[in-house]
Amino acid sequence: MNKNRIFVDSNILIGAYVSKNQMDKNCLQYLFTLQGKKLYTSSLSIIHLISFLKNREKSEKTKKIVRYLLTKFYVISVQEQDIINSLNIEYPDMEDNIQYVVCNKLSCYFFITNNLRDYSGFLNIKAITPSRVSLFKD
């Protein structure tokens, strides 16, 4: 696993842009300033964000947010094989399993999420909350 690769979960994006959670906003702002780190998220996360924004924001604002995120993240497409691989994982939340498979495929070591409980069983990644992103000091 590569400690310079950081995967950001859907709930962080949703928290920052839909719920207006200040901790999630601060987390993203901090991550965007890091040098030598690569930020990843999945196409599933972007789709989740759009789905939440569609009833809260005008289409143009949603497009602006997504365009901005595309400049900050490598967005990795979820493939059929990722879904198949996630079906072999024994954790009950299938969406989390898919996110884990994509994260693992990219060799990301850090996984930023507000949902530590669902990722605690994955031993080859380090799931951390937004309040702990200071681990990534240059």
N, C-alpha and C positions, 0 to 999 in steps of 0.2 A: 504494500500500500504506500502511496505517495503522500507525504505530509504537506506538500505544497498544493494539493488538490482538495478543494473544499466544495462539498455538495450542500446546497441549500434546499430545504424541504418546502413543499407547498404552503404549509401553515405559516412560515415566516413571511412569504410574499403576501399572502392574504392578510396577515396581521398588520403588515406595514402599509398596505395600500387600500384595504377594505375596512378593517377594524380600527385603523389609525392608531395601532398600538405603538407607543413611543419606544419601548424596548426593541421591538422588531425593526422600527425605522432606524434607530441608532445602530443596531447591529449591521444592517445593510450599508448604511453610510460608512461605517468603520471598515467593513469588508471591501468596499469599493476603493478605499484608499491604500490597501495593502500592495506592496511591491513584491514581485516574485511568487505570488500565489495565483492559482487559476480557480475561478469560481464557476461552478457547474450547477445546473438545474435540469429538470427533465421537461420535455414537451408537455407531459401530463401536468406538471406544476403550472406552466403558463396557461394551459387550458383551464385548469381549476381557477386561477386568478381571473381570467376573462369571464368565466361563468359567474363568479361572485360579483364582479364589477358591472355586469350588463344591466342589472336592475338598480344600480346605485349611481352610476356615472354616465355621462353622455358618451356616445360612441367615439367621438374624437378624442376625448380625454383618455379613454381606455386604450385607444391606439397609441397615443403619446406615451403612456406608461409602458406599454409593451415594447415600443420602439426603443425607449430608454433602457429597459432591461436587456434587450438584445445587444446593446453596446457594452454591457457589464458582465454578462454570463455567456458561457458556452452552453447552448441549449441542446440537450441530447434527446434525440427521438426515441420513443419507446417502440421497440420492435416486437413482432409476434413472438420471437424466441424469448424475449425478456418476460413476457406474460407467461409463457409455458414454464420457464424456469421458476417464476414466482409461485406457481402452483405446487411446486415441490417443497415449499417452505411451510413449516407447521404452525406459523403464527396466524392468528385469526383475521387480521386486517390485511386483505389482499392488496389494497392500494399501497399500504406501507411496504409490503413485500416487493411490489413492483419497483417502488422508489429505491429500496435496498439493492435490488438486482442491478438497476441502472448505475447506482453509486459504485457498487462492487465492480461492475464491468469497466468502469473508468479508473479503477484503482484509487479512488478517493479514500483518504483516511478519515478526514473529519466530515461529520454529518451534522449540520445545524438544524435543529428542530425544537419545537415547543413540546414535543411529545416523546420524552426520553423513554418512557415505559415501553412503548412499542418497539424501540430499537435496542433495548438493553441486552437482548439475547444474541445480537450479532457481534461476535467477538472480534472480527477483523476490521471493524470501524469504530471510531470514537464519536459517539453521539453526544453533542453538547447543546446547551440552551444559548439563546442570544446573550444572556448576561455573562457568559464565559468566553466570548470571542476575543477577549484580551490575550488569550493563549497564542494568538497569531502575530505577536509583535515581530516586526522586521528584525 
